[in-house]
Amino acid sequence: MPDPVPYLDLKAQQRPIRAELDAAIARTLDNCSFCLGPDVAQFEKDFAAFCNAQHCVAMNSGTSALHIAMLLLGVGPGDEVITTPYTFIATSWAISYCGAKPVYVDIEDSTFNLDPKLVERAITPRTKAVLPVHLYGQPCDLDPLLAICCKHKIPLVEDAAQAHSAKYKGRSIGTFGEISCFSFYPAKNLGAAGEGGALVTNNAAFAARARALREHGSTKRYHHDEIGFNYRMEGIQGAVLDMKLKHLANWQAGRRRVAKRYHELLAGTPLRLPIEPDYAESAWHLYTVRHARRDELKAHLDANGIGNAVHYPMPLHLQKAYANLGHKPGDFPNAEKASREVLSLPMFAELTDEQLQRVAGVVQEFFTKA
Ligand SMILES: *Cc1c(COP(=O)(O)O)cnc(C)c1O
């Protein structure tokens, strides 16, 4: 059998930058600033500039950044936050951690993102925020969402955990809403050597309070203004991320090449391929195709050594953890249909053309032998 094609090859990313990574980590070891410190501060400065934003507050995960974002907006018990049922569950956790209720709105069939046409009718006097996700790196249609938020004076928070480098109408993701939240989980487009996340905003008061909240609610040591958290980013992660940020544009070019090549190679198959609407420049976090016989196709790829994954097999409204919301199958048909049909193919900047042709060949074989 030919060499397997991994779904994600972090070693291939690390190989050419290993010396730089070692040096970055050694610098943190030398200065012993293990929690926050100068390396994290430098990364915050550089990542804010990368997003064309004024402030970046680095944290220990994207989930923590989302949680703090909800707190900054005053989300609390009895409140509602409008969001998508079709995402990684951390988006909803942030709402639940505040004692508020996630109010789901179905996704667009074409983009997997929150459908702006359905958002307005979900607004109630308790709606405290709208929390869309740029799923798979594809920016959601922000203008209509922002128009609704503006009309009802409700803040918008972007879950940009999968969308570093994505652009909406030519402008970088990160400053469209009041707050944007990023994750630096190792598999994300910009990944730490461990956990990491950040909150980005142009609101100085939000940034200042976020800095306090991530550090036990204190601005002065051992003086605590409100109940806080230990959500600090580690020094080593700041050093690694700042170093890797310099390579991100290069990696993004690689992901675009891979996506373009998949489009060409898979155009003649019965698969539904991801689209990139006119308003969007996707970060291509994932390359996710659709087909009604997804499970059989998945088994065929597995049997032939082609890495793949299902993002996501169960929408959030049907998760056991959210049984208390009282949803049932059929409530969000587009999300449910997507969960039955999606399959993510190998996607990372270092994929070779040979590997891409092999993936396409195995996919084509599935449809011809069937
Ligand atoms: C990864 C991810 C998160 C959570 O980020 P962590 O850093 O893993 O806590 C939140 N939302 C989405 C859409 C994600 O993909």
The ligand as a Gaussian input file, in Angstrom:
#p B3LYP/6-31G(d) Opt

LIG

0 1
 C      -10.888000      25.114000      19.219000
 C      -12.160000      25.849000      19.350000
 C      -12.545000      26.469000      20.541000
 C      -11.847000      26.256000      21.847000
 O      -10.535000      26.571000      21.876000
 P       -9.563000      25.842000      22.954000
 O       -8.294000      26.626000      22.785000
 O       -9.421000      24.424000      22.550000
 O      -10.160000      26.018000      24.286000
 C      -13.694000      27.225000      20.541000
 N      -14.443000      27.368000      19.445000
 C      -14.124000      26.761000      18.282000
 C      -15.001000      26.963000      17.096000
 C      -12.980000      25.972000      18.199000
 O      -12.679000      25.359000      17.050000

